[in-house]
Amino acid sequence: MQIQTELLHTKDAAKFLNVSVAFLERDRWAGARIPFVKVGSRAVRYRLDDLQTYINNQRHDSVLESRHD
């Protein structure tokens, strides 16, 4: 059984989410709302599936709805 997971560098994940690299770096330091993977002791990667799930979970039907989060 072969499992394929696409891992993105921080720069590519930022481009995918349309945010800055600094935004993702701050998110990791602040408690990581956006899941990431540590590869070895220093390398940070983002799973494409996790990024898509994050986007789907950010959907709101109303501005008022997002104020309660």
CHARMM internal coordinates of N, CA and C (Angstrom, degrees):
IC EDIT
DIST 1 N 1 CA 1.4424
DIST 1 CA 1 C 1.5230
ANGL 1 N 1 CA 1 C 109.41
DIST 1 C 2 N 1.3149
ANGL 1 CA 1 C 2 N 116.76
DIHE 1 N 1 CA 1 C 2 N 125.56
DIST 2 N 2 CA 1.4542
ANGL 1 C 2 N 2 CA 121.24
DIHE 1 CA 1 C 2 N 2 CA -178.14
DIST 2 CA 2 C 1.5279
ANGL 2 N 2 CA 2 C 109.52
DIHE 1 C 2 N 2 CA 2 C -110.68
DIST 2 C 3 N 1.3143
ANGL 2 CA 2 C 3 N 115.90
DIHE 2 N 2 CA 2 C 3 N 127.41
DIST 3 N 3 CA 1.4654
ANGL 2 C 3 N 3 CA 121.02
DIHE 2 CA 2 C 3 N 3 CA 178.10
DIST 3 CA 3 C 1.5166
ANGL 3 N 3 CA 3 C 107.92
DIHE 2 C 3 N 3 CA 3 C -107.78
DIST 3 C 4 N 1.3284
ANGL 3 CA 3 C 4 N 116.19
DIHE 3 N 3 CA 3 C 4 N 124.79
DIST 4 N 4 CA 1.4563
ANGL 3 C 4 N 4 CA 120.21
DIHE 3 CA 3 C 4 N 4 CA 177.98
DIST 4 CA 4 C 1.5219
ANGL 4 N 4 CA 4 C 109.02
DIHE 3 C 4 N 4 CA 4 C -112.08
DIST 4 C 5 N 1.3031
ANGL 4 CA 4 C 5 N 115.04
DIHE 4 N 4 CA 4 C 5 N 124.43
DIST 5 N 5 CA 1.4527
ANGL 4 C 5 N 5 CA 121.16
DIHE 4 CA 4 C 5 N 5 CA 177.25
DIST 5 CA 5 C 1.5123
ANGL 5 N 5 CA 5 C 107.33
DIHE 4 C 5 N 5 CA 5 C -128.48
DIST 5 C 6 N 1.3111
ANGL 5 CA 5 C 6 N 115.64
DIHE 5 N 5 CA 5 C 6 N 123.66
DIST 6 N 6 CA 1.4556
ANGL 5 C 6 N 6 CA 119.11
DIHE 5 CA 5 C 6 N 6 CA 179.42
DIST 6 CA 6 C 1.5236
ANGL 6 N 6 CA 6 C 109.28
DIHE 5 C 6 N 6 CA 6 C -82.19
DIST 6 C 7 N 1.3347
ANGL 6 CA 6 C 7 N 115.53
DIHE 6 N 6 CA 6 C 7 N 120.81
DIST 7 N 7 CA 1.4546
ANGL 6 C 7 N 7 CA 121.59
DIHE 6 CA 6 C 7 N 7 CA 178.65
DIST 7 CA 7 C 1.5261
ANGL 7 N 7 CA 7 C 109.35
DIHE 6 C 7 N 7 CA 7 C -105.60
DIST 7 C 8 N 1.3201
ANGL 7 CA 7 C 8 N 115.74
DIHE 7 N 7 CA 7 C 8 N 131.05
DIST 8 N 8 CA 1.4601
ANGL 7 C 8 N 8 CA 121.16
DIHE 7 CA 7 C 8 N 8 CA -178.57
DIST 8 CA 8 C 1.5237
ANGL 8 N 8 CA 8 C 110.18
DIHE 7 C 8 N 8 CA 8 C -109.36
DIST 8 C 9 N 1.3244
ANGL 8 CA 8 C 9 N 115.83
DIHE 8 N 8 CA 8 C 9 N 142.52
DIST 9 N 9 CA 1.4527
ANGL 8 C 9 N 9 CA 121.21
DIHE 8 CA 8 C 9 N 9 CA 170.52
DIST 9 CA 9 C 1.5291
ANGL 9 N 9 CA 9 C 108.20
DIHE 8 C 9 N 9 CA 9 C -67.13
DIST 9 C 10 N 1.3251
ANGL 9 CA 9 C 10 N 116.72
DIHE 9 N 9 CA 9 C 10 N 160.63
DIST 10 N 10 CA 1.4596
ANGL 9 C 10 N 10 CA 121.36
DIHE 9 CA 9 C 10 N 10 CA -178.86
DIST 10 CA 10 C 1.5277
ANGL 10 N 10 CA 10 C 111.30
DIHE 9 C 10 N 10 CA 10 C -55.06
DIST 10 C 11 N 1.3171
ANGL 10 CA 10 C 11 N 117.44
DIHE 10 N 10 CA 10 C 11 N -42.49
DIST 11 N 11 CA 1.4722
ANGL 10 C 11 N 11 CA 121.46
DIHE 10 CA 10 C 11 N 11 CA -179.41
DIST 11 CA 11 C 1.5296
ANGL 11 N 11 CA 11 C 110.87
DIHE 10 C 11 N 11 CA 11 C -60.69
DIST 11 C 12 N 1.3187
ANGL 11 CA 11 C 12 N 116.61
DIHE 11 N 11 CA 11 C 12 N -42.42
DIST 12 N 12 CA 1.4669
ANGL 11 C 12 N 12 CA 120.81
DIHE 11 CA 11 C 12 N 12 CA -179.70
DIST 12 CA 12 C 1.5259
ANGL 12 N 12 CA 12 C 111.47
DIHE 11 C 12 N 12 CA 12 C -71.69
DIST 12 C 13 N 1.3361
ANGL 12 CA 12 C 13 N 116.87
DIHE 12 N 12 CA 12 C 13 N -36.91
DIST 13 N 13 CA 1.4667
ANGL 12 C 13 N 13 CA 120.37
DIHE 12 CA 12 C 13 N 13 CA 177.33
DIST 13 CA 13 C 1.5235
ANGL 13 N 13 CA 13 C 110.02
DIHE 12 C 13 N 13 CA 13 C -65.24
DIST 13 C 14 N 1.3310
ANGL 13 CA 13 C 14 N 116.56
DIHE 13 N 13 CA 13 C 14 N -40.68
DIST 14 N 14 CA 1.4676
ANGL 13 C 14 N 14 CA 120.70
DIHE 13 CA 13 C 14 N 14 CA 178.23
DIST 14 CA 14 C 1.5254
ANGL 14 N 14 CA 14 C 110.33
DIHE 13 C 14 N 14 CA 14 C -62.29
DIST 14 C 15 N 1.3016
ANGL 14 CA 14 C 15 N 116.55
DIHE 14 N 14 CA 14 C 15 N -42.34
DIST 15 N 15 CA 1.4708
ANGL 14 C 15 N 15 CA 120.39
DIHE 14 CA 14 C 15 N 15 CA 178.41
DIST 15 CA 15 C 1.5247
ANGL 15 N 15 CA 15 C 110.34
DIHE 14 C 15 N 15 CA 15 C -63.73
DIST 15 C 16 N 1.3201
ANGL 15 CA 15 C 16 N 117.41
DIHE 15 N 15 CA 15 C 16 N -42.40
DIST 16 N 16 CA 1.4566
ANGL 15 C 16 N 16 CA 122.10
DIHE 15 CA 15 C 16 N 16 CA 179.74
DIST 16 CA 16 C 1.5287
ANGL 16 N 16 CA 16 C 111.05
DIHE 15 C 16 N 16 CA 16 C -60.96
DIST 16 C 17 N 1.3510
ANGL 16 CA 16 C 17 N 116.57
DIHE 16 N 16 CA 16 C 17 N -41.13
DIST 17 N 17 CA 1.4613
ANGL 16 C 17 N 17 CA 121.54
DIHE 16 CA 16 C 17 N 17 CA -178.75
DIST 17 CA 17 C 1.5295
ANGL 17 N 17 CA 17 C 113.27
DIHE 16 C 17 N 17 CA 17 C -86.07
DIST 17 C 18 N 1.3325
ANGL 17 CA 17 C 18 N 115.71
DIHE 17 N 17 CA 17 C 18 N -8.10
DIST 18 N 18 CA 1.4672
ANGL 17 C 18 N 18 CA 121.57
DIHE 17 CA 17 C 18 N 18 CA -177.00
DIST 18 CA 18 C 1.5406
ANGL 18 N 18 CA 18 C 110.94
DIHE 17 C 18 N 18 CA 18 C 61.64
DIST 18 C 19 N 1.3232
ANGL 18 CA 18 C 19 N 115.02
DIHE 18 N 18 CA 18 C 19 N 44.53
DIST 19 N 19 CA 1.4611
ANGL 18 C 19 N 19 CA 122.30
DIHE 18 CA 18 C 19 N 19 CA 175.44
DIST 19 CA 19 C 1.5260
ANGL 19 N 19 CA 19 C 107.74
DIHE 18 C 19 N 19 CA 19 C -129.99
DIST 19 C 20 N 1.3123
ANGL 19 CA 19 C 20 N 116.91
DIHE 19 N 19 CA 19 C 20 N 171.67
DIST 20 N 20 CA 1.4623
ANGL 19 C 20 N 20 CA 120.53
DIHE 19 CA 19 C 20 N 20 CA 178.73
DIST 20 CA 20 C 1.5319
ANGL 20 N 20 CA 20 C 110.79
DIHE 19 C 20 N 20 CA 20 C -82.76
DIST 20 C 21 N 1.3211
ANGL 20 CA 20 C 21 N 114.66
DIHE 20 N 20 CA 20 C 21 N 159.46
DIST 21 N 21 CA 1.4603
ANGL 20 C 21 N 21 CA 120.38
DIHE 20 CA 20 C 21 N 21 CA 173.83
DIST 21 CA 21 C 1.5276
ANGL 21 N 21 CA 21 C 108.93
DIHE 20 C 21 N 21 CA 21 C -60.46
DIST 21 C 22 N 1.3339
ANGL 21 CA 21 C 22 N 116.54
DIHE 21 N 21 CA 21 C 22 N -39.12
DIST 22 N 22 CA 1.4751
ANGL 21 C 22 N 22 CA 120.87
DIHE 21 CA 21 C 22 N 22 CA 179.49
DIST 22 CA 22 C 1.5275
ANGL 22 N 22 CA 22 C 111.17
DIHE 21 C 22 N 22 CA 22 C -60.73
DIST 22 C 23 N 1.3193
ANGL 22 CA 22 C 23 N 117.62
DIHE 22 N 22 CA 22 C 23 N -36.19
DIST 23 N 23 CA 1.4659
ANGL 22 C 23 N 23 CA 120.71
DIHE 22 CA 22 C 23 N 23 CA 177.54
DIST 23 CA 23 C 1.5223
ANGL 23 N 23 CA 23 C 110.28
DIHE 22 C 23 N 23 CA 23 C -59.40
DIST 23 C 24 N 1.3245
ANGL 23 CA 23 C 24 N 117.10
DIHE 23 N 23 CA 23 C 24 N -46.18
DIST 24 N 24 CA 1.4725
ANGL 23 C 24 N 24 CA 120.53
DIHE 23 CA 23 C 24 N 24 CA -179.73
DIST 24 CA 24 C 1.5282
ANGL 24 N 24 CA 24 C 110.88
DIHE 23 C 24 N 24 CA 24 C -67.69
DIST 24 C 25 N 1.3286
ANGL 24 CA 24 C 25 N 117.14
DIHE 24 N 24 CA 24 C 25 N -38.19
DIST 25 N 25 CA 1.4635
ANGL 24 C 25 N 25 CA 119.82
DIHE 24 CA 24 C 25 N 25 CA 177.92
DIST 25 CA 25 C 1.5260
ANGL 25 N 25 CA 25 C 110.60
DIHE 24 C 25 N 25 CA 25 C -63.25
DIST 25 C 26 N 1.3359
ANGL 25 CA 25 C 26 N 117.40
DIHE 25 N 25 CA 25 C 26 N -44.55
DIST 26 N 26 CA 1.4721
ANGL 25 C 26 N 26 CA 120.99
DIHE 25 CA 25 C 26 N 26 CA 177.79
DIST 26 CA 26 C 1.5238
ANGL 26 N 26 CA 26 C 111.01
DIHE 25 C 26 N 26 CA 26 C -63.31
DIST 26 C 27 N 1.3307
ANGL 26 CA 26 C 27 N 116.33
DIHE 26 N 26 CA 26 C 27 N -38.84
DIST 27 N 27 CA 1.4581
ANGL 26 C 27 N 27 CA 119.99
DIHE 26 CA 26 C 27 N 27 CA 179.21
DIST 27 CA 27 C 1.5287
ANGL 27 N 27 CA 27 C 111.10
DIHE 26 C 27 N 27 CA 27 C -61.09
DIST 27 C 28 N 1.3236
ANGL 27 CA 27 C 28 N 116.61
DIHE 27 N 27 CA 27 C 28 N -41.76
DIST 28 N 28 CA 1.4766
ANGL 27 C 28 N 28 CA 119.67
DIHE 27 CA 27 C 28 N 28 CA 178.87
DIST 28 CA 28 C 1.5217
ANGL 28 N 28 CA 28 C 110.58
DIHE 27 C 28 N 28 CA 28 C -63.20
DIST 28 C 29 N 1.3135
ANGL 28 CA 28 C 29 N 118.01
DIHE 28 N 28 CA 28 C 29 N -41.94
DIST 29 N 29 CA 1.4671
ANGL 28 C 29 N 29 CA 121.80
DIHE 28 CA 28 C 29 N 29 CA -179.10
DIST 29 CA 29 C 1.5218
ANGL 29 N 29 CA 29 C 111.71
DIHE 28 C 29 N 29 CA 29 C -70.42
DIST 29 C 30 N 1.3257
ANGL 29 CA 29 C 30 N 116.82
DIHE 29 N 29 CA 29 C 30 N -29.25
DIST 30 N 30 CA 1.4634
ANGL 29 C 30 N 30 CA 120.93
DIHE 29 CA 29 C 30 N 30 CA -175.12
DIST 30 CA 30 C 1.5250
ANGL 30 N 30 CA 30 C 113.47
DIHE 29 C 30 N 30 CA 30 C -89.11
DIST 30 C 31 N 1.3105
ANGL 30 CA 30 C 31 N 117.85
DIHE 30 N 30 CA 30 C 31 N -0.90
DIST 31 N 31 CA 1.4617
ANGL 30 C 31 N 31 CA 118.96
DIHE 30 CA 30 C 31 N 31 CA 178.07
DIST 31 CA 31 C 1.5117
ANGL 31 N 31 CA 31 C 114.41
DIHE 30 C 31 N 31 CA 31 C 124.73
DIST 31 C 32 N 1.2992
ANGL 31 CA 31 C 32 N 117.89
DIHE 31 N 31 CA 31 C 32 N 3.10
DIST 32 N 32 CA 1.4623
ANGL 31 C 32 N 32 CA 124.10
DIHE 31 CA 31 C 32 N 32 CA 170.75
DIST 32 CA 32 C 1.5216
ANGL 32 N 32 CA 32 C 114.93
DIHE 31 C 32 N 32 CA 32 C 55.30
DIST 32 C 33 N 1.3127
ANGL 32 CA 32 C 33 N 116.02
DIHE 32 N 32 CA 32 C 33 N 75.31
DIST 33 N 33 CA 1.4610
ANGL 32 C 33 N 33 CA 119.88
DIHE 32 CA 32 C 33 N 33 CA 169.43
DIST 33 CA 33 C 1.5188
ANGL 33 N 33 CA 33 C 110.18
DIHE 32 C 33 N 33 CA 33 C -68.25
DIST 33 C 34 N 1.3218
ANGL 33 CA 33 C 34 N 115.43
DIHE 33 N 33 CA 33 C 34 N -29.62
DIST 34 N 34 CA 1.4661
ANGL 33 C 34 N 34 CA 121.11
DIHE 33 CA 33 C 34 N 34 CA 178.20
DIST 34 CA 34 C 1.5280
ANGL 34 N 34 CA 34 C 107.13
DIHE 33 C 34 N 34 CA 34 C -99.56
DIST 34 C 35 N 1.3380
ANGL 34 CA 34 C 35 N 117.41
DIHE 34 N 34 CA 34 C 35 N 115.42
DIST 35 N 35 CA 1.4709
ANGL 34 C 35 N 35 CA 120.37
DIHE 34 CA 34 C 35 N 35 CA -176.67
DIST 35 CA 35 C 1.5314
ANGL 35 N 35 CA 35 C 112.26
DIHE 34 C 35 N 35 CA 35 C -61.57
DIST 35 C 36 N 1.3159
ANGL 35 CA 35 C 36 N 115.60
DIHE 35 N 35 CA 35 C 36 N 144.39
DIST 36 N 36 CA 1.4648
ANGL 35 C 36 N 36 CA 121.24
DIHE 35 CA 35 C 36 N 36 CA 176.66
DIST 36 CA 36 C 1.5164
ANGL 36 N 36 CA 36 C 109.37
DIHE 35 C 36 N 36 CA 36 C -139.47
DIST 36 C 37 N 1.3151
ANGL 36 CA 36 C 37 N 115.76
DIHE 36 N 36 CA 36 C 37 N 166.97
DIST 37 N 37 CA 1.4588
ANGL 36 C 37 N 37 CA 122.84
DIHE 36 CA 36 C 37 N 37 CA -179.00
DIST 37 CA 37 C 1.5212
ANGL 37 N 37 CA 37 C 108.04
DIHE 36 C 37 N 37 CA 37 C -120.57
DIST 37 C 38 N 1.3208
ANGL 37 CA 37 C 38 N 116.54
DIHE 37 N 37 CA 37 C 38 N 132.96
DIST 38 N 38 CA 1.4625
ANGL 37 C 38 N 38 CA 120.77
DIHE 37 CA 37 C 38 N 38 CA 172.53
DIST 38 CA 38 C 1.5200
ANGL 38 N 38 CA 38 C 107.47
DIHE 37 C 38 N 38 CA 38 C -94.28
DIST 38 C 39 N 1.3116
ANGL 38 CA 38 C 39 N 116.03
DIHE 38 N 38 CA 38 C 39 N 125.89
DIST 39 N 39 CA 1.4600
ANGL 38 C 39 N 39 CA 122.24
DIHE 38 CA 38 C 39 N 39 CA 177.31
DIST 39 CA 39 C 1.5223
ANGL 39 N 39 CA 39 C 106.06
DIHE 38 C 39 N 39 CA 39 C -111.02
DIST 39 C 40 N 1.3054
ANGL 39 CA 39 C 40 N 116.23
DIHE 39 N 39 CA 39 C 40 N 111.05
DIST 40 N 40 CA 1.4555
ANGL 39 C 40 N 40 CA 119.55
DIHE 39 CA 39 C 40 N 40 CA -173.73
DIST 40 CA 40 C 1.5189
ANGL 40 N 40 CA 40 C 109.20
DIHE 39 C 40 N 40 CA 40 C 74.76
DIST 40 C 41 N 1.3182
ANGL 40 CA 40 C 41 N 116.26
DIHE 40 N 40 CA 40 C 41 N -152.83
DIST 41 N 41 CA 1.4554
ANGL 40 C 41 N 41 CA 119.50
DIHE 40 CA 40 C 41 N 41 CA -175.84
DIST 41 CA 41 C 1.5278
ANGL 41 N 41 CA 41 C 113.42
DIHE 40 C 41 N 41 CA 41 C -91.00
DIST 41 C 42 N 1.3396
ANGL 41 CA 41 C 42 N 118.07
DIHE 41 N 41 CA 41 C 42 N -18.25
DIST 42 N 42 CA 1.4599
ANGL 41 C 42 N 42 CA 119.25
DIHE 41 CA 41 C 42 N 42 CA -173.77
DIST 42 CA 42 C 1.5192
ANGL 42 N 42 CA 42 C 115.24
DIHE 41 C 42 N 42 CA 42 C -128.26
DIST 42 C 43 N 1.3009
ANGL 42 CA 42 C 43 N 117.82
DIHE 42 N 42 CA 42 C 43 N -31.42
DIST 43 N 43 CA 1.4620
ANGL 42 C 43 N 43 CA 120.93
DIHE 42 CA 42 C 43 N 43 CA -172.28
DIST 43 CA 43 C 1.5260
ANGL 43 N 43 CA 43 C 111.19
DIHE 42 C 43 N 43 CA 43 C -71.60
DIST 43 C 44 N 1.3154
ANGL 43 CA 43 C 44 N 115.88
DIHE 43 N 43 CA 43 C 44 N 131.21
DIST 44 N 44 CA 1.4609
ANGL 43 C 44 N 44 CA 122.56
DIHE 43 CA 43 C 44 N 44 CA 177.95
DIST 44 CA 44 C 1.5259
ANGL 44 N 44 CA 44 C 107.93
DIHE 43 C 44 N 44 CA 44 C -113.04
DIST 44 C 45 N 1.3144
ANGL 44 CA 44 C 45 N 115.46
DIHE 44 N 44 CA 44 C 45 N 133.14
DIST 45 N 45 CA 1.4590
ANGL 44 C 45 N 45 CA 121.09
DIHE 44 CA 44 C 45 N 45 CA 177.65
DIST 45 CA 45 C 1.5209
ANGL 45 N 45 CA 45 C 108.71
DIHE 44 C 45 N 45 CA 45 C -134.23
DIST 45 C 46 N 1.3197
ANGL 45 CA 45 C 46 N 114.80
DIHE 45 N 45 CA 45 C 46 N 158.65
DIST 46 N 46 CA 1.4660
ANGL 45 C 46 N 46 CA 121.71
DIHE 45 CA 45 C 46 N 46 CA 177.84
DIST 46 CA 46 C 1.5134
ANGL 46 N 46 CA 46 C 108.14
DIHE 45 C 46 N 46 CA 46 C -122.05
DIST 46 C 47 N 1.3309
ANGL 46 CA 46 C 47 N 115.96
DIHE 46 N 46 CA 46 C 47 N 131.80
DIST 47 N 47 CA 1.4625
ANGL 46 C 47 N 47 CA 120.39
DIHE 46 CA 46 C 47 N 47 CA 175.77
DIST 47 CA 47 C 1.5193
ANGL 47 N 47 CA 47 C 108.65
DIHE 46 C 47 N 47 CA 47 C -78.49
DIST 47 C 48 N 1.3061
ANGL 47 CA 47 C 48 N 116.40
DIHE 47 N 47 CA 47 C 48 N 133.23
DIST 48 N 48 CA 1.4591
ANGL 47 C 48 N 48 CA 121.42
DIHE 47 CA 47 C 48 N 48 CA 179.70
DIST 48 CA 48 C 1.5181
ANGL 48 N 48 CA 48 C 110.87
DIHE 47 C 48 N 48 CA 48 C -57.97
DIST 48 C 49 N 1.3238
ANGL 48 CA 48 C 49 N 117.59
DIHE 48 N 48 CA 48 C 49 N -40.63
DIST 49 N 49 CA 1.4730
ANGL 48 C 49 N 49 CA 121.51
DIHE 48 CA 48 C 49 N 49 CA 178.28
DIST 49 CA 49 C 1.5307
ANGL 49 N 49 CA 49 C 111.40
DIHE 48 C 49 N 49 CA 49 C -60.27
DIST 49 C 50 N 1.3406
ANGL 49 CA 49 C 50 N 116.89
DIHE 49 N 49 CA 49 C 50 N -40.49
DIST 50 N 50 CA 1.4640
ANGL 49 C 50 N 50 CA 120.37
DIHE 49 CA 49 C 50 N 50 CA 178.80
DIST 50 CA 50 C 1.5273
ANGL 50 N 50 CA 50 C 111.49
DIHE 49 C 50 N 50 CA 50 C -65.39
DIST 50 C 51 N 1.3247
ANGL 50 CA 50 C 51 N 116.40
DIHE 50 N 50 CA 50 C 51 N -39.03
DIST 51 N 51 CA 1.4629
ANGL 50 C 51 N 51 CA 120.01
DIHE 50 CA 50 C 51 N 51 CA 178.92
DIST 51 CA 51 C 1.5256
ANGL 51 N 51 CA 51 C 110.85
DIHE 50 C 51 N 51 CA 51 C -65.26
DIST 51 C 52 N 1.3164
ANGL 51 CA 51 C 52 N 116.45
DIHE 51 N 51 CA 51 C 52 N -41.37
DIST 52 N 52 CA 1.4659
ANGL 51 C 52 N 52 CA 120.12
DIHE 51 CA 51 C 52 N 52 CA 178.81
DIST 52 CA 52 C 1.5230
ANGL 52 N 52 CA 52 C 110.97
DIHE 51 C 52 N 52 CA 52 C -65.83
DIST 52 C 53 N 1.3337
ANGL 52 CA 52 C 53 N 117.04
DIHE 52 N 52 CA 52 C 53 N -39.46
DIST 53 N 53 CA 1.4615
ANGL 52 C 53 N 53 CA 121.10
DIHE 52 CA 52 C 53 N 53 CA 176.94
DIST 53 CA 53 C 1.5169
ANGL 53 N 53 CA 53 C 110.32
DIHE 52 C 53 N 53 CA 53 C -64.27
DIST 53 C 54 N 1.3263
ANGL 53 CA 53 C 54 N 117.49
DIHE 53 N 53 CA 53 C 54 N -42.70
DIST 54 N 54 CA 1.4588
ANGL 53 C 54 N 54 CA 121.81
DIHE 53 CA 53 C 54 N 54 CA 177.94
DIST 54 CA 54 C 1.5334
ANGL 54 N 54 CA 54 C 110.23
DIHE 53 C 54 N 54 CA 54 C -57.86
DIST 54 C 55 N 1.3147
ANGL 54 CA 54 C 55 N 116.87
DIHE 54 N 54 CA 54 C 55 N -46.55
DIST 55 N 55 CA 1.4711
ANGL 54 C 55 N 55 CA 120.72
DIHE 54 CA 54 C 55 N 55 CA 179.39
DIST 55 CA 55 C 1.5265
ANGL 55 N 55 CA 55 C 109.96
DIHE 54 C 55 N 55 CA 55 C -60.67
DIST 55 C 56 N 1.3131
ANGL 55 CA 55 C 56 N 117.25
DIHE 55 N 55 CA 55 C 56 N -46.56
DIST 56 N 56 CA 1.4677
ANGL 55 C 56 N 56 CA 120.75
DIHE 55 CA 55 C 56 N 56 CA -179.27
DIST 56 CA 56 C 1.5261
ANGL 56 N 56 CA 56 C 111.61
DIHE 55 C 56 N 56 CA 56 C -61.14
DIST 56 C 57 N 1.3184
ANGL 56 CA 56 C 57 N 117.32
DIHE 56 N 56 CA 56 C 57 N -35.37
DIST 57 N 57 CA 1.4587
ANGL 56 C 57 N 57 CA 121.25
DIHE 56 CA 56 C 57 N 57 CA -179.38
DIST 57 CA 57 C 1.5256
ANGL 57 N 57 CA 57 C 113.17
DIHE 56 C 57 N 57 CA 57 C -76.85
DIST 57 C 58 N 1.3180
ANGL 57 CA 57 C 58 N 117.53
DIHE 57 N 57 CA 57 C 58 N -12.65
DIST 58 N 58 CA 1.4634
ANGL 57 C 58 N 58 CA 121.44
DIHE 57 CA 57 C 58 N 58 CA -179.97
DIST 58 CA 58 C 1.5246
ANGL 58 N 58 CA 58 C 112.44
DIHE 57 C 58 N 58 CA 58 C -90.26
DIST 58 C 59 N 1.2990
ANGL 58 CA 58 C 59 N 116.99
DIHE 58 N 58 CA 58 C 59 N -0.01
DIST 59 N 59 CA 1.4656
ANGL 58 C 59 N 59 CA 121.07
DIHE 58 CA 58 C 59 N 59 CA -178.13
DIST 59 CA 59 C 1.5205
ANGL 59 N 59 CA 59 C 110.45
DIHE 58 C 59 N 59 CA 59 C -71.09
DIST 59 C 60 N 1.3384
ANGL 59 CA 59 C 60 N 116.29
DIHE 59 N 59 CA 59 C 60 N 130.22
DIST 60 N 60 CA 1.4586
ANGL 59 C 60 N 60 CA 122.24
DIHE 59 CA 59 C 60 N 60 CA 178.71
DIST 60 CA 60 C 1.5263
ANGL 60 N 60 CA 60 C 108.39
DIHE 59 C 60 N 60 CA 60 C -130.47
DIST 60 C 61 N 1.3138
ANGL 60 CA 60 C 61 N 115.96
DIHE 60 N 60 CA 60 C 61 N 144.57
DIST 61 N 61 CA 1.4559
ANGL 60 C 61 N 61 CA 120.96
DIHE 60 CA 60 C 61 N 61 CA 178.85
DIST 61 CA 61 C 1.5214
ANGL 61 N 61 CA 61 C 112.32
DIHE 60 C 61 N 61 CA 61 C -91.34
DIST 61 C 62 N 1.3238
ANGL 61 CA 61 C 62 N 116.44
DIHE 61 N 61 CA 61 C 62 N -11.58
DIST 62 N 62 CA 1.4545
ANGL 61 C 62 N 62 CA 120.48
DIHE 61 CA 61 C 62 N 62 CA -175.84
DIST 62 CA 62 C 1.5224
ANGL 62 N 62 CA 62 C 109.42
DIHE 61 C 62 N 62 CA 62 C -153.67
DIST 62 C 63 N 1.3091
ANGL 62 CA 62 C 63 N 117.53
DIHE 62 N 62 CA 62 C 63 N 149.96
DIST 63 N 63 CA 1.4598
ANGL 62 C 63 N 63 CA 121.33
DIHE 62 CA 62 C 63 N 63 CA 175.10
DIST 63 CA 63 C 1.5228
ANGL 63 N 63 CA 63 C 109.40
DIHE 62 C 63 N 63 CA 63 C -63.18
DIST 63 C 64 N 1.3065
ANGL 63 CA 63 C 64 N 117.42
DIHE 63 N 63 CA 63 C 64 N -37.56
DIST 64 N 64 CA 1.4637
ANGL 63 C 64 N 64 CA 121.25
DIHE 63 CA 63 C 64 N 64 CA -179.44
DIST 64 CA 64 C 1.5273
ANGL 64 N 64 CA 64 C 111.10
DIHE 63 C 64 N 64 CA 64 C -63.04
DIST 64 C 65 N 1.3201
ANGL 64 CA 64 C 65 N 117.12
DIHE 64 N 64 CA 64 C 65 N -35.40
DIST 65 N 65 CA 1.4627
ANGL 64 C 65 N 65 CA 121.36
DIHE 64 CA 64 C 65 N 65 CA -179.70
DIST 65 CA 65 C 1.5172
ANGL 65 N 65 CA 65 C 110.68
DIHE 64 C 65 N 65 CA 65 C -60.77
DIST 65 C 66 N 1.3334
ANGL 65 CA 65 C 66 N 118.61
DIHE 65 N 65 CA 65 C 66 N -40.31
DIST 66 N 66 CA 1.4551
ANGL 65 C 66 N 66 CA 121.23
DIHE 65 CA 65 C 66 N 66 CA -176.17
DIST 66 CA 66 C 1.5341
ANGL 66 N 66 CA 66 C 112.10
DIHE 65 C 66 N 66 CA 66 C -72.86
DIST 66 C 67 N 1.3252
ANGL 66 CA 66 C 67 N 118.70
DIHE 66 N 66 CA 66 C 67 N -18.81
DIST 67 N 67 CA 1.4625
ANGL 66 C 67 N 67 CA 121.53
DIHE 66 CA 66 C 67 N 67 CA 179.22
DIST 67 CA 67 C 1.5174
ANGL 67 N 67 CA 67 C 112.48
DIHE 66 C 67 N 67 CA 67 C -72.41
DIST 67 C 68 N 1.3211
ANGL 67 CA 67 C 68 N 117.67
DIHE 67 N 67 CA 67 C 68 N -19.44
DIST 68 N 68 CA 1.4619
ANGL 67 C 68 N 68 CA 121.41
DIHE 67 CA 67 C 68 N 68 CA -178.03
DIST 68 CA 68 C 1.4949
ANGL 68 N 68 CA 68 C 112.56
DIHE 67 C 68 N 68 CA 68 C -90.59
DIST 68 C 69 N 1.3359
ANGL 68 CA 68 C 69 N 118.42
DIHE 68 N 68 CA 68 C 69 N -4.37
DIST 69 N 69 CA 1.4717
ANGL 68 C 69 N 69 CA 121.45
DIHE 68 CA 68 C 69 N 69 CA -178.79
DIST 69 CA 69 C 1.4976
ANGL 69 N 69 CA 69 C 111.81
DIHE 68 C 69 N 69 CA 69 C -77.68
END
COOR INIT
IC SEED 1 N 1 CA 1 C
IC BUILD
